[in-house]
C-alpha cells in the first residue's frame, strides 16, 4: 500500500532514514510530472540560474566556423574543463546592435543558405532558456538551430530573448520521451548535428532508449550527436548518497536521483552510454570521462567534478 511505502520515510532510533529509496508511488509521480517540475523551475528562476556555455567551440571544434589547423577537442582530463567557468553573458555583448538589424541579418542568412547551401543545421535537445543556442548563434553565422524543451516556460523565455528571431532559430515545445519530434518542425534526415548537454540525465533510464531512437531519425547520414553530461562518482552523486538526519529519500534507481524541487538527475558510465547509443544504431566516435578539480576558497571546499563527453555518429546510408 501507499502507506507502507511511505513508511520508509520514518526514521530509526539513531535519527537516520531507514532507506534512501524513494517509494514507488513517488517515483511514478515524479515521472508523470517531469515537465511540470521543470516548468516550475524556469518560472522560479527565469534566465538567471544557468550560465551561457561559451566553452562549446573549445570542446567541440567541429562547430567552429573558423577552426585553426591545431584545433582539436580539449583533453577529457584537462583541469581547465569549462563547465563550471564563469563566462560573460554573450547575449549582452552585442546589445548595442538593434534587434531589427539582427533580425535582418538573420533573414539574409536564411535566404543565402537556400541559395548557396552553406547552412549547418543543428538541433538542441532540452534547450532550457537558450544557454547553448545563443552563444552558438553568435559564434557561427552559418548555423540554423532548431531547439526544443518539454517545459513551456523555457521555450517562452527563449522566444522572448532579444537574440531570438526565425531567420536563425526555431524553438518549440516537445517531449521526446513521449513523442517523435514533429515532421513539420524538423524533417527526418535533415540535421548535421544534435547537441545534448546535461539533458539526458533528466530523463528516466527507462525512456532513454526510445528518446535516442527518435533523435537518430532526424540526423543526416554521418550526422553527429555531441554529448556532455554527469558521470558516475561525480560530486553531485556523492552528495545524493550522503547520510544525513534531515535528509528525505532521494534515490529513484541505480545512479538515478530526485532533487528537492522534483527535478531528477542520472549519472552515466561509459559502458551504459556506449550501449545506449550503440543499440540505437549509432557509431561511438568518442566516449570519455572528463575530470575537473574545483576549489572554493571562500568556503574552503575542494570539489571533484566528473562528467562524460561523447560523440555519436549516424552511419552513412
DOGUTOR-842229 format. One line per field, with one value per residue: residue number from 1; residue in three letters; x, y, z of N, C-alpha, C in turn. Coordinates in steps of 0.02 Angstrom, whole numbers, plus 50000, padded with zeros to 5 digits. Example, Ala and Ser with C-alpha at 12.3 -4.5 7.8 and 13.67 -1.06 7.14 Angstrom:
2
i	1	2
aa	ALA	SER
n.X	50660	50642
n.Y	49716	49888
n.Z	50390	50354
ca.X	50615	50684
ca.Y	49775	49947
ca.Z	50390	50357
c.X	50660	50645
c.Y	49835	50002
c.Z	50390	50394
This chain:
317
i	1	2	3	4	5	6	7	8	9	10	11	12	13	14	15	16	17	18	19	20	21	22	23	24	25	26	27	28	29	30	31	32	33	34	35	36	37	38	39	40	41	42	43	44	45	46	47	48	49	50	51	52	53	54	55	56	57	58	59	60	61	62	63	64	65	66	67	68	69	70	71	72	73	74	75	76	77	78	79	80	81	82	83	84	85	86	87	88	89	90	91	92	93	94	95	96	97	98	99	100	101	102	103	104	105	106	107	108	109	110	111	112	113	114	115	116	117	118	119	120	121	122	123	124	125	126	127	128	129	130	131	132	133	134	135	136	137	138	139	140	141	142	143	144	145	146	147	148	149	150	151	152	153	154	155	156	157	158	159	160	161	162	163	164	165	166	167	168	169	170	171	172	173	174	175	176	177	178	179	180	181	182	183	184	185	186	187	188	189	190	191	192	193	194	195	196	197	198	199	200	201	202	203	204	205	206	207	208	209	210	211	212	213	214	215	216	217	218	219	220	221	222	223	224	225	226	227	228	229	230	231	232	233	234	235	236	237	238	239	240	241	242	243	244	245	246	247	248	249	250	251	252	253	254	255	256	257	258	259	260	261	262	263	264	265	266	267	268	269	270	271	272	273	274	275	276	277	278	279	280	281	282	283	284	285	286	287	288	289	290	291	292	293	294	295	296	297	298	299	300	301	302	303	304	305	306	307	308	309	310	311	312	313	314	315	316	317
aa	UNK	UNK	UNK	UNK	UNK	UNK	UNK	UNK	UNK	UNK	UNK	UNK	UNK	UNK	UNK	UNK	UNK	UNK	UNK	UNK	UNK	UNK	UNK	UNK	UNK	UNK	UNK	UNK	UNK	UNK	UNK	UNK	UNK	UNK	UNK	UNK	UNK	UNK	UNK	UNK	UNK	UNK	UNK	UNK	UNK	UNK	UNK	UNK	UNK	UNK	UNK	UNK	UNK	UNK	UNK	UNK	UNK	UNK	UNK	UNK	UNK	UNK	UNK	UNK	UNK	UNK	UNK	UNK	UNK	UNK	UNK	UNK	UNK	UNK	UNK	UNK	UNK	UNK	UNK	UNK	UNK	UNK	UNK	UNK	UNK	UNK	UNK	UNK	UNK	UNK	UNK	UNK	UNK	UNK	UNK	UNK	UNK	UNK	UNK	UNK	UNK	UNK	UNK	UNK	UNK	UNK	UNK	UNK	UNK	UNK	UNK	UNK	UNK	UNK	UNK	UNK	UNK	UNK	UNK	UNK	UNK	UNK	UNK	UNK	UNK	UNK	UNK	UNK	UNK	UNK	UNK	UNK	UNK	UNK	UNK	UNK	UNK	UNK	UNK	UNK	UNK	UNK	UNK	UNK	UNK	UNK	UNK	UNK	UNK	UNK	UNK	UNK	UNK	UNK	UNK	UNK	UNK	UNK	UNK	UNK	UNK	UNK	UNK	UNK	UNK	UNK	UNK	UNK	UNK	UNK	UNK	UNK	UNK	UNK	UNK	UNK	UNK	UNK	UNK	UNK	UNK	UNK	UNK	UNK	UNK	UNK	UNK	UNK	UNK	UNK	UNK	UNK	UNK	UNK	UNK	UNK	UNK	UNK	UNK	UNK	UNK	UNK	UNK	UNK	UNK	UNK	UNK	UNK	UNK	UNK	UNK	UNK	UNK	UNK	UNK	UNK	UNK	UNK	UNK	UNK	UNK	UNK	UNK	UNK	UNK	UNK	UNK	UNK	UNK	UNK	UNK	UNK	UNK	UNK	UNK	UNK	UNK	UNK	UNK	UNK	UNK	UNK	UNK	UNK	UNK	UNK	UNK	UNK	UNK	UNK	UNK	UNK	UNK	UNK	UNK	UNK	UNK	UNK	UNK	UNK	UNK	UNK	UNK	UNK	UNK	UNK	UNK	UNK	UNK	UNK	UNK	UNK	UNK	UNK	UNK	UNK	UNK	UNK	UNK	UNK	UNK	UNK	UNK	UNK	UNK	UNK	UNK	UNK	UNK	UNK	UNK	UNK	UNK	UNK	UNK	UNK	UNK	UNK	UNK	UNK	UNK	UNK	UNK	UNK	UNK	UNK	UNK	UNK	UNK	UNK	UNK	UNK	UNK	UNK	UNK	UNK	UNK
n.X	50042	50012	50031	50117	50228	50263	50304	50437	50498	50504	50603	50742	50799	50918	50906	50919	50858	50775	50787	50856	50787	50664	50489	50381	50261	50294	50399	50330	50250	50342	50387	50272	50251	50361	50389	50314	50380	50503	50454	50404	50526	50588	50497	50519	50657	50688	50794	50908	50980	51067	51226	51284	51351	51497	51601	51584	51636	51769	51769	51702	51757	51713	51604	51652	51664	51780	51899	52062	52216	52269	52164	52075	51979	51974	52073	52001	52044	52088	52113	52058	51931	51780	51651	51612	51653	51657	51581	51553	51395	51341	51234	51226	51334	51321	51225	51212	51182	51043	50886	50810	50907	50983	50886	50864	50989	50981	50875	50929	51032	50959	50903	51020	51071	50982	51011	51151	51176	51251	51217	51224	51139	51072	51012	50957	50931	50821	50829	50817	50832	50908	51049	51142	51104	51112	51250	51307	51244	51295	51431	51444	51399	51344	51255	51094	50976	50872	50770	50712	50610	50534	50473	50359	50377	50514	50532	50457	50536	50652	50602	50572	50693	50811	50896	50836	50765	50667	50745	50862	50839	50730	50617	50526	50396	50419	50413	50522	50528	50402	50349	50377	50492	50409	50372	50337	50408	50544	50621	50645	50809	50881	50971	51133	51199	51162	51143	51168	51173	51193	51062	51002	51018	50913	50810	50709	50791	50724	50662	50758	50810	50708	50699	50825	50822	50722	50786	50888	50828	50817	50940	51054	51134	51295	51282	51296	51291	51327	51383	51370	51374	51324	51432	51456	51501	51525	51538	51411	51332	51387	51349	51211	51207	51247	51228	51113	51033	50926	50881	50777	50723	50801	50835	50797	50827	50958	51096	51014	50923	50820	50793	50757	50665	50593	50646	50753	50903	51020	51166	51298	51388	51530	51509	51370	51322	51382	51322	51187	51179	51238	51150	51045	51087	51195	51366	51501	51603	51682	51706	51721	51779	51776	51870	51870	51945	51890	51905	51838	51878	51825	51731	51813	51819	51848	51817	51780	51736	51653	51624	51546	51594	51552	51541	51428	51393	51287	51275	51337	51222
n.Y	49940	50119	50182	50093	50101	50235	50230	50205	50324	50349	50367	50286	50240	50309	50422	50423	50404	50253	50201	50251	50242	50300	50286	50186	50248	50385	50386	50359	50471	50577	50547	50562	50697	50761	50862	50964	50992	51044	51152	51230	51256	51343	51447	51496	51528	51590	51663	51662	51561	51461	51474	51548	51443	51459	51379	51286	51281	51258	51131	51059	51073	51051	51128	51253	51390	51437	51349	51322	51253	51175	51147	51051	50934	50973	50895	50760	50748	50866	50995	51115	51105	51174	51180	51232	51360	51541	51622	51770	51847	51810	51861	51991	52053	52105	52199	52329	52329	52345	52261	52248	52258	52143	52050	52069	52029	51895	51852	51875	51783	51665	51668	51667	51543	51455	51479	51460	51346	51331	51315	51252	51134	51117	51038	51073	50981	50985	51127	51223	51387	51437	51435	51365	51388	51529	51573	51490	51534	51661	51636	51560	51599	51524	51435	51362	51341	51222	51205	51127	51101	51019	51098	51222	51355	51376	51379	51490	51590	51580	51622	51752	51810	51936	51903	51809	51758	51709	51692	51628	51533	51412	51380	51266	51178	51014	50844	50726	50604	50555	50574	50583	50699	50824	50812	50928	51020	50981	50897	50723	50650	50770	50845	50908	50909	50862	50927	50880	50928	50903	50855	50728	50664	50705	50626	50481	50323	50218	50274	50323	50251	50247	50382	50417	50342	50410	50530	50488	50470	50598	50646	50675	50551	50513	50617	50693	50669	50774	50763	50793	50764	50717	50609	50446	50440	50572	50725	50775	50660	50591	50674	50657	50530	50544	50517	50591	50662	50744	50716	50676	50527	50504	50425	50356	50249	50142	50244	50355	50496	50610	50784	50909	50994	50918	50893	50784	50678	50585	50480	50442	50299	50252	50131	50110	50218	50198	50077	50116	50211	50138	50030	50098	50119	50202	50246	50241	50370	50443	50434	50476	50505	50659	50752	50868	50975	51075	51219	51304	51443	51536	51464	51367	51239	51090	51021	50881	50860	50761	50723	50662	50648	50643	50582	50534	50449	50445	50310	50305	50303
n.Z	50000	49983	50104	50170	50087	50101	50230	50233	50245	50378	50528	50608	50774	50783	50713	50575	50407	50365	50239	50083	49970	49861	49877	49770	49732	49733	49641	49522	49521	49508	49381	49299	49318	49263	49163	49218	49339	49292	49220	49324	49385	49291	49292	49419	49420	49301	49180	49253	49315	49250	49166	49013	48886	48842	48816	48717	48581	48606	48663	48567	48425	48295	48274	48256	48152	48097	48115	48183	48118	48216	48293	48406	48504	48678	48805	48895	49022	49060	49175	49151	49107	49050	49107	49232	49226	49229	49124	49023	48985	48832	48763	48798	48743	48614	48628	48589	48457	48357	48376	48259	48161	48187	48161	48026	47977	48011	47931	47805	47807	47807	47679	47602	47637	47573	47441	47424	47496	47613	47743	47910	47995	48152	48300	48460	48602	48736	48769	48869	48930	48828	48841	48770	48637	48603	48623	48522	48404	48397	48381	48265	48112	48012	48060	48079	48201	48272	48413	48560	48706	48847	48937	48940	48986	48975	48835	48806	48865	48787	48662	48693	48708	48663	48560	48484	48333	48191	48076	48107	48204	48277	48395	48497	48588	48646	48695	48694	48753	48747	48621	48443	48369	48288	48112	48044	48108	48117	47989	47948	47932	47913	47987	48032	48154	48323	48482	48650	48800	48964	48981	48949	49067	49144	49113	49135	49150	49089	48981	48900	48790	48687	48666	48614	48496	48427	48402	48319	48195	48145	48106	47971	47865	47926	48012	48176	48352	48485	48646	48821	48994	49164	49257	49330	49502	49513	49605	49635	49636	49743	49845	49841	49895	50025	50202	50307	50447	50423	50299	50162	50076	49916	49810	49657	49579	49512	49508	49490	49538	49637	49653	49779	49723	49637	49511	49415	49412	49324	49324	49219	49157	49056	48991	48999	48923	48797	48757	48756	48650	48548	48532	48476	48349	48324	48287	48397	48415	48502	48676	48833	49002	49090	49197	49331	49447	49574	49672	49807	49875	49965	50041	50082	50020	49929	49773	49673	49512	49392	49230	49078	48911	48742	48570	48448	48300	48158	48050	47878	47740
ca.X	50000	50049	50050	50175	50285	50283	50333	50510	50521	50512	50672	50757	50816	50978	50891	50930	50805	50788	50803	50863	50746	50600	50433	50358	50210	50326	50436	50281	50226	50395	50389	50214	50255	50429	50389	50286	50431	50550	50419	50405	50595	50601	50455	50551	50725	50695	50857	50962	51012	51122	51268	51293	51403	51547	51654	51564	51681	51832	51759	51676	51780	51678	51554	51687	51664	51849	51945	52133	52243	52285	52103	52057	51943	52017	52082	51949	52075	52113	52081	52026	51864	51747	51580	51598	51685	51611	51582	51509	51333	51351	51176	51235	51393	51302	51161	51208	51156	50971	50852	50789	50967	51000	50833	50878	51046	50958	50835	50975	51067	50912	50899	51085	51076	50943	51044	51219	51180	51305	51190	51234	51077	51085	50955	50973	50882	50815	50866	50811	50821	50950	51119	51182	51082	51133	51322	51323	51221	51342	51498	51444	51346	51317	51210	51023	50965	50808	50779	50650	50611	50466	50447	50335	50406	50581	50526	50434	50594	50695	50571	50572	50762	50822	50935	50797	50722	50657	50795	50919	50822	50660	50608	50458	50387	50416	50438	50545	50516	50333	50327	50428	50499	50362	50400	50326	50457	50610	50613	50691	50871	50894	51016	51204	51219	51117	51179	51135	51216	51162	50989	50978	51019	50849	50761	50709	50829	50678	50639	50815	50819	50660	50715	50883	50799	50686	50835	50926	50791	50821	51007	51077	51189	51357	51267	51330	51267	51378	51353	51407	51326	51353	51460	51455	51550	51530	51524	51339	51306	51410	51307	51146	51214	51265	51179	51102	50973	50871	50876	50724	50747	50807	50858	50744	50851	51031	51126	50959	50903	50775	50809	50701	50615	50559	50685	50790	50970	51052	51239	51314	51452	51548	51479	51298	51309	51401	51270	51126	51181	51254	51088	51001	51113	51249	51436	51533	51665	51721	51667	51773	51765	51808	51877	51888	51954	51867	51917	51801	51921	51784	51701	51866	51796	51878	51766	51799	51681	51666	51574	51558	51590	51549	51517	51396	51384	51240	51313	51317	51167
ca.Y	50000	50182	50195	50053	50128	50299	50216	50204	50390	50353	50365	50238	50271	50349	50484	50418	50371	50182	50187	50308	50227	50335	50239	50181	50299	50449	50377	50368	50541	50618	50534	50593	50770	50783	50927	51013	51013	51088	51214	51268	51279	51401	51502	51523	51552	51629	51653	51681	51505	51432	51521	51533	51393	51485	51328	51235	51275	51230	51060	51028	51119	51041	51182	51316	51406	51453	51311	51326	51188	51137	51140	50982	50934	50976	50831	50747	50750	50934	51027	51178	51091	51239	51179	51273	51426	51598	51661	51827	51832	51830	51898	52061	52081	52143	52232	52394	52318	52344	52198	52246	52244	52072	52012	52074	51986	51826	51838	51872	51720	51613	51670	51647	51472	51420	51489	51434	51282	51331	51311	51194	51127	51089	51037	51070	50943	51013	51190	51268	51457	51458	51444	51338	51417	51597	51575	51459	51578	51717	51615	51529	51631	51476	51389	51370	51297	51201	51194	51111	51083	50999	51148	51279	51418	51382	51400	51560	51632	51580	51663	51821	51834	51986	51875	51757	51776	51650	51685	51588	51486	51393	51347	51239	51131	50944	50796	50670	50540	50535	50584	50600	50769	50830	50823	50997	51061	50958	50839	50667	50650	50840	50880	50893	50897	50868	50937	50856	50949	50899	50849	50659	50645	50723	50579	50414	50275	50175	50311	50349	50215	50271	50452	50418	50317	50464	50579	50456	50480	50667	50660	50652	50503	50544	50668	50678	50694	50798	50746	50805	50756	50696	50542	50411	50461	50644	50752	50781	50595	50576	50713	50623	50469	50560	50505	50649	50652	50786	50701	50634	50481	50537	50377	50329	50187	50142	50306	50400	50530	50666	50841	50931	51030	50870	50877	50722	50676	50519	50484	50394	50266	50245	50070	50122	50265	50167	50029	50152	50240	50084	49993	50141	50121	50249	50227	50279	50400	50466	50423	50480	50543	50725	50767	50936	50989	51143	51241	51362	51473	51570	51415	51318	51174	51062	50981	50843	50851	50709	50724	50616	50686	50592	50596	50476	50464	50404	50280	50325	50262
ca.Z	50000	49984	50173	50185	50050	50132	50296	50227	50265	50451	50549	50661	50838	50778	50678	50503	50370	50359	50169	50039	49911	49856	49865	49701	49721	49717	49578	49468	49522	49480	49309	49267	49323	49246	49129	49264	49387	49258	49205	49386	49394	49249	49317	49480	49409	49239	49143	49299	49350	49212	49129	48943	48876	48795	48809	48669	48524	48630	48674	48505	48373	48232	48268	48247	48080	48076	48158	48167	48098	48276	48332	48425	48568	48737	48838	48947	49088	49069	49232	49129	49082	49059	49126	49290	49220	49239	49063	49019	48951	48762	48737	48814	48711	48554	48644	48556	48391	48363	48362	48189	48121	48195	48128	47954	47964	48015	47871	47749	47812	47787	47606	47574	47648	47523	47376	47422	47529	47662	47811	47953	48033	48218	48345	48531	48640	48804	48761	48926	48912	48772	48859	48715	48574	48587	48609	48457	48350	48395	48360	48199	48072	47964	48095	48092	48258	48298	48485	48594	48777	48867	48983	48900	49010	48946	48765	48807	48881	48728	48610	48715	48709	48612	48506	48450	48277	48149	48023	48129	48257	48282	48460	48505	48644	48627	48745	48652	48788	48736	48552	48393	48350	48231	48045	48022	48143	48094	47946	47957	47892	47892	48033	48033	48223	48380	48545	48711	48855	49031	48971	48952	49138	49175	49087	49166	49110	49051	48923	48862	48727	48637	48652	48569	48431	48393	48378	48265	48132	48122	48081	47906	47868	47950	48062	48239	48417	48530	48710	48883	49049	49227	49258	49394	49552	49515	49671	49646	49654	49811	49891	49844	49935	50095	50255	50350	50487	50397	50228	50136	50023	49851	49759	49615	49549	49506	49482	49472	49599	49631	49695	49821	49682	49595	49452	49426	49384	49315	49317	49167	49148	48985	48964	48992	48868	48734	48740	48742	48583	48502	48519	48435	48282	48318	48294	48451	48390	48560	48737	48884	49062	49096	49268	49349	49518	49587	49740	49830	49927	50015	50086	50099	49997	49868	49740	49614	49466	49342	49177	49022	48849	48690	48504	48419	48229	48120	47995	47810	47713
c.X	50044	50073	50113	50237	50310	50315	50409	50539	50533	50584	50682	50779	50877	50967	50903	50872	50823	50808	50809	50821	50679	50545	50407	50304	50240	50369	50390	50258	50278	50399	50331	50218	50321	50430	50362	50339	50483	50518	50417	50474	50608	50557	50486	50617	50735	50759	50918	51001	51073	51161	51273	51355	51452	51604	51641	51613	51748	51826	51738	51694	51748	51623	51586	51689	51734	51899	52017	52157	52255	52223	52086	52020	51991	52018	52029	51978	52101	52076	52048	51958	51817	51677	51565	51633	51634	51613	51539	51446	51337	51293	51181	51289	51375	51237	51155	51181	51080	50942	50834	50848	50986	50948	50844	50936	51025	50919	50879	51013	51023	50907	50963	51095	51041	50976	51110	51226	51234	51281	51211	51173	51090	51021	50979	50916	50880	50851	50863	50797	50869	51024	51167	51167	51116	51209	51341	51302	51268	51408	51500	51385	51316	51267	51137	51007	50891	50818	50712	50662	50540	50436	50424	50365	50475	50577	50501	50492	50643	50666	50568	50642	50774	50862	50899	50757	50723	50709	50852	50900	50747	50652	50536	50457	50381	50443	50457	50540	50446	50312	50387	50434	50458	50397	50391	50371	50528	50601	50663	50751	50891	50948	51088	51228	51158	51160	51136	51182	51177	51086	50965	50977	50954	50793	50766	50748	50784	50654	50696	50821	50772	50675	50773	50864	50762	50733	50875	50893	50801	50889	51015	51124	51255	51345	51289	51293	51327	51349	51400	51356	51363	51376	51455	51514	51565	51513	51450	51308	51326	51369	51237	51149	51232	51209	51174	51036	50913	50855	50816	50753	50748	50828	50799	50761	50927	51055	51074	50928	50853	50797	50747	50647	50578	50594	50733	50858	50996	51126	51263	51383	51467	51512	51404	51284	51326	51349	51205	51125	51198	51192	51040	51028	51172	51318	51467	51599	51711	51678	51715	51747	51805	51809	51895	51891	51937	51879	51878	51839	51879	51755	51750	51844	51833	51827	51794	51737	51701	51608	51591	51547	51598	51527	51489	51376	51332	51278	51292	51265	51194
c.Y	50062	50197	50156	50079	50193	50289	50213	50272	50394	50342	50314	50276	50314	50412	50483	50384	50298	50164	50251	50299	50264	50283	50242	50234	50364	50444	50389	50441	50588	50609	50569	50669	50799	50851	50982	51038	51059	51154	51259	51296	51343	51461	51535	51557	51594	51611	51662	51623	51478	51486	51500	51490	51416	51436	51281	51227	51246	51154	51023	51073	51107	51093	51250	51331	51421	51415	51320	51256	51144	51125	51067	50985	50936	50909	50821	50749	50819	50968	51092	51165	51147	51238	51225	51341	51480	51643	51722	51808	51857	51872	51972	52094	52123	52180	52300	52389	52310	52276	52193	52231	52171	52029	52012	52029	51913	51807	51832	51806	51663	51610	51645	51571	51434	51424	51451	51366	51276	51321	51246	51190	51087	51089	51029	51036	50969	51079	51236	51338	51483	51466	51411	51375	51483	51605	51545	51504	51638	51696	51587	51555	51584	51428	51411	51319	51286	51186	51178	51094	51062	51045	51209	51346	51429	51407	51472	51608	51635	51628	51737	51852	51882	51959	51817	51786	51718	51640	51640	51532	51473	51352	51325	51190	51060	50902	50733	50603	50513	50538	50596	50675	50779	50845	50895	51046	51045	50895	50785	50676	50721	50875	50858	50875	50899	50877	50915	50870	50950	50897	50777	50634	50661	50675	50512	50366	50231	50209	50337	50316	50241	50343	50457	50393	50370	50517	50553	50471	50550	50685	50637	50593	50539	50603	50646	50707	50713	50797	50764	50802	50731	50623	50511	50434	50535	50668	50757	50714	50576	50614	50682	50562	50482	50542	50566	50638	50690	50771	50656	50586	50516	50489	50346	50261	50190	50206	50359	50429	50586	50722	50863	50966	50983	50854	50820	50724	50605	50529	50426	50362	50262	50186	50080	50165	50235	50116	50063	50178	50187	50044	50032	50148	50167	50215	50271	50305	50418	50460	50420	50518	50608	50744	50840	50944	51062	51160	51305	51392	51503	51521	51361	51247	51154	51014	50945	50831	50801	50709	50670	50654	50638	50621	50531	50493	50417	50375	50307	50277	50211
c.Z	50000	50054	50193	50150	50082	50200	50293	50244	50340	50471	50605	50724	50836	50737	50604	50469	50359	50287	50130	49975	49914	49842	49794	49685	49699	49654	49519	49464	49492	49404	49273	49267	49301	49213	49175	49313	49354	49238	49266	49401	49355	49268	49378	49466	49347	49203	49188	49328	49314	49175	49056	48933	48823	48783	48750	48612	48545	48639	48610	48446	48305	48221	48257	48172	48053	48119	48136	48149	48159	48318	48343	48491	48626	48772	48892	49017	49105	49126	49213	49098	49099	49088	49185	49287	49228	49178	49068	48981	48879	48737	48752	48772	48649	48565	48610	48486	48396	48345	48288	48143	48125	48159	48053	47935	47964	47953	47810	47748	47787	47711	47574	47581	47591	47454	47373	47457	47581	47734	47845	47998	48097	48259	48417	48568	48712	48809	48821	48902	48860	48787	48811	48650	48558	48581	48542	48399	48342	48363	48289	48159	48020	47995	48090	48146	48270	48372	48517	48667	48795	48919	48944	48922	48981	48875	48761	48819	48823	48676	48628	48717	48651	48552	48470	48393	48228	48094	48042	48176	48258	48347	48469	48563	48616	48684	48708	48688	48773	48663	48507	48388	48287	48165	48022	48060	48117	48052	47962	47910	47869	47933	48026	48104	48269	48442	48603	48769	48920	49026	48977	49025	49173	49155	49124	49121	49067	48987	48880	48794	48672	48619	48602	48500	48392	48366	48319	48197	48103	48092	48009	47915	47881	47997	48131	48299	48460	48601	48768	48940	49111	49224	49328	49438	49550	49586	49685	49665	49725	49863	49896	49892	50008	50143	50300	50387	50459	50324	50212	50085	49955	49796	49723	49586	49546	49472	49462	49535	49584	49678	49734	49781	49634	49529	49467	49392	49383	49303	49274	49177	49074	48954	48951	48930	48801	48711	48720	48670	48530	48483	48475	48364	48271	48320	48349	48426	48448	48622	48796	48945	49060	49170	49278	49424	49530	49660	49754	49889	49983	50066	50107	50082	49934	49838	49678	49571	49413	49293	49126	48958	48790	48623	48475	48347	48198	48060	47927	47783	47663
